[in-house]
Amino acid sequence: MPDSPGLELIAHELDDAAAGSVLSTYHEHGQACLIVDPQRILEVLGWLRDTPAQEYRFLASLHGVDYLPSEPRFGVVYELLNMPRVERLRVRAALADPGGEELPEIDSCMPLFAGAEFQEREVYDFFGIVFRGHPDLRRILMPEDYVGWPQRRDFPVGGEPVIFTHTEREVPRWYA
């Protein structure tokens, strides 16, 4: 992966090609990351894929993040790989929570990376992030009639009580 100066060079070149697309960068724990304008995500990913000096042509992963209570609340993270140089680059787009019944939206990167189809569906299924232009955006793991977005931080947690030694006697039907 690019080192800190290498990441800054990529950010500078990208900002020259698409002014205002790079909002910031960070390099920590061995991860290089570009934080980009979500409205320009296809432009950024296309530049990283097609520019001869970059050639990040493999989308290794695409996932969603909920940063509640921070704002912007949601993130879509793209892990790109340059196979010949064996370099990994993370690209993150931060999305505000529109509130109410509206869902956050970002453009689908399927025109650039065909392998994003199921990954975008999974992010939609668990976080409720809509990928504009996706040809088949529907639930992939949860039932179609499921209500809610189970990976959001404000989703109600339920299920069985967890039994610890200090609560054995308080959990119904556990201790005789």
HUTARA-V81766 format. One record per backbone hydrogen bond with DSSP energy under -1.0 kcal/mol. CO is the residue of the C=O (numbers start at 1). NH is the residue of the N-H. If there is no record, write none. Layout:
# HUTARA-V81766
{{CO	NH} {CO	NH}}
This chain:
# HUTARA-V81766
{{3	7} {4	8} {5	9} {6	10} {7	11} {8	12} {9	13} {10	14} {11	15} {12	16} {13	17} {14	18} {18	21} {21	37} {24	35} {26	33} {28	31} {31	28} {32	90} {33	26} {34	92} {35	23} {35	24} {37	40} {38	41} {40	44} {41	45} {42	46} {43	47} {44	48} {45	49} {46	50} {47	51} {48	56} {51	54} {51	55} {55	57} {58	60} {58	81} {61	79} {63	77} {65	75} {67	70} {73	67} {74	95} {75	65} {76	93} {77	63} {78	91} {79	60} {79	61} {80	89} {81	58} {82	86} {82	87} {87	82} {89	80} {90	34} {91	78} {92	36} {93	76} {95	74} {99	102} {104	130} {106	132} {109	112} {109	113} {113	116} {114	117} {116	120} {117	121} {118	122} {119	123} {120	124} {121	125} {122	126} {123	127} {124	128} {126	151} {130	106} {131	134} {132	108} {136	138} {143	146} {149	152} {152	155} {164	167} {167	170} {167	171} {171	174}}
